[in-house]
């Protein structure tokens, strides 16, 4: 359950949700939520896709945490991925954030 405290004061736990879209290893379009948590040592992102759970390590920035998750998913065969923040705390951003596109592995 999210705290009503401002994110600045929230020490640990879920602080953002990012939407991720792309193509899975079997060439199907997918759309999921990335959960970004504040940890004692930074930010960590995780996503669940069918039976696959991908969870990154703590990073100093949210951007770095999401990038690590993208890198991990690409190694599993995901492609054409893009992300955008949809929630900051409990505040819905109404799909106003711009998409971040990620280049596929060569």
HELIX and SHEET records of a PDB file:
HELIX    1   1 UNK A    7  UNK A    9  5                                   3    
HELIX    2   2 UNK A   62  UNK A   75  1                                  14    
SHEET    1   A 6 UNK A  52  UNK A  55  0                                        
SHEET    2   A 6 UNK A  42  UNK A  49 -1                                        
SHEET    3   A 6 UNK A  29  UNK A  39 -1                                        
SHEET    4   A 6 UNK A  13  UNK A  23 -1                                        
SHEET    5   A 6 UNK A  79  UNK A  88 -1                                        
SHEET    6   A 6 UNK A  91  UNK A  92 -1                                        
SHEET    1   B 6 UNK A  52  UNK A  55  0                                        
SHEET    2   B 6 UNK A  42  UNK A  49 -1                                        
SHEET    3   B 6 UNK A  29  UNK A  39 -1                                        
SHEET    4   B 6 UNK A  13  UNK A  23 -1                                        
SHEET    5   B 6 UNK A  79  UNK A  88 -1                                        
SHEET    6   B 6 UNK A 100  UNK A 101 -1                                        
END                                                                             
